[in-house]
Amino acid sequence: SDGSIVAAYRERRTCERMDLITLPCPPRPPGVPPGVKHGAWGGYRAAIAEAMAHGADAALLVDADGCIVDGDRALPVILGADGIIRHPGPADGAVASATLAAVLKEAPPCEVREERLSMEMILNAREVVLLGSGVGCVAVQSVDGVVLDTSGDELVSTFAAALDAAHQNDALRPSIEHPLLRRLAVGEEVGNIRRLSSKPSAFYVRSLLSERDCGAIKAMAQVANMTQARTYGGGTTARTKCEVSWISPPPALTADVAVMFFSPEALERPGGGCEDLQVLRYAEGGGYSMHHDGNARALTVLYYLNGVGETWLPLADAPPRPKNGEDAMARAAKLDPDTDGVRVTAPAAGDALAFFSLDDSDGSYDWSAVHRALPSTGEKWVANHWFRVGGLGLPTPDPREDML
């Protein structure tokens, strides 16, 4: 109820067998390309909830032709009577599976085909499994109450061993950023998300909040009593003409943003979560000097609540990578927001800037993520949503003292 993410490791279930049901595949929103769930998470979550409500372990998602094109939380894979492994792919409506790609690199040579699966293929298969980062490799024993005649464990054993090898070889190294976002080049879009830079990994998100959401957040902040903003150590000079309030973030918003930007592996790390939502009101001319979010904050999502505000990332995609915070600040001091880095202006209330402050390769601080709130041209309302990944980064003594 407080908007936090409860994260815990899931055991890879390689021995138990699952009972599945079939459900209609969620429609893909306009502008969302094949192989990507962004913009369609609600339909997948609804399928998971409906499967559980019917007493099933998971759901197979079928298209209008009755073909199985995906699973609600993992990829369906079959071993046919002809010895060929088959699975649906992005062209069929499935989400691109990084887990399957890593497993196939470790598994013994075999013929694998990407195609839609019919119910007849499922019923006649030697084995049917679900494969994914959360569930591991799990055998399927029934679909819609029909018990499958699959007594073998060749596919489960092979994939389980390959999955273990992939983990040992770091082929499935837990990554912070969602793998589908990592594939976006600078300037490319998926749904309402556009990549702004690769270092730091930054994105612009259109209409992440509705006008009603923005109004509600501002109202809750005012009820919570806004006070003069200060930075860690009690200083006030870094931030000017600004009041702050902390409120509990809406749980649905927290969940949507987390699954939009983080990899499943990052969400499964114990100790992750998010802070309370920091709501800021700047008077005209107010701003905040150059800084790095720090405090073990892996992801910052800055919501523009009234369409006013400019944020500048001076070192965005400006090699070489800063050696440390001192190096980053010294370089940034020599740059100009009119000509250097990435400068973000919010064209509409509800848009957001999202960027990672930790390096995706090793979880260390990415000092190219230093940024500045430029002087406001009018009253400016924004909200900071900070997410942590368990075990990464070093938090400061009191998160609420380290305001950004």
Secondary structure as UniProt FT lines:
FT   STRAND          17..24
FT   TURN            30..31
FT   TURN            34..35
FT   TURN            38..39
FT   HELIX           41..53
FT   TURN            54..55
FT   STRAND          58..62
FT   TURN            64..65
FT   STRAND          68..71
FT   STRAND          75..79
FT   TURN            81..82
FT   STRAND          85..87
FT   HELIX           90..92
FT   HELIX           98..106
FT   STRAND          112..114
FT   HELIX           119..124
FT   STRAND          127..132
FT   TURN            133..135
FT   STRAND          136..143
FT   TURN            144..145
FT   STRAND          146..147
FT   HELIX           154..168
FT   TURN            169..172
FT   HELIX           179..182
FT   TURN            186..187
FT   STRAND          189..190
FT   TURN            191..192
FT   STRAND          193..197
FT   TURN            198..201
FT   STRAND          202..205
FT   TURN            206..207
FT   HELIX           211..223
FT   STRAND          227..228
FT   TURN            232..233
FT   STRAND          239..247
FT   HELIX           251..261
FT   HELIX           264..268
FT   TURN            270..271
FT   STRAND          273..274
FT   STRAND          277..291
FT   TURN            295..296
FT   STRAND          297..304
FT   STRAND          310..313
FT   TURN            314..317
FT   HELIX           325..332
FT   TURN            333..334
FT   TURN            337..339
FT   STRAND          342..345
FT   TURN            349..350
FT   STRAND          352..356
FT   TURN            360..362
FT   HELIX           367..369
FT   STRAND          371..373
FT   STRAND          380..388
FT   TURN            390..391
FT   HELIX           399..401
//
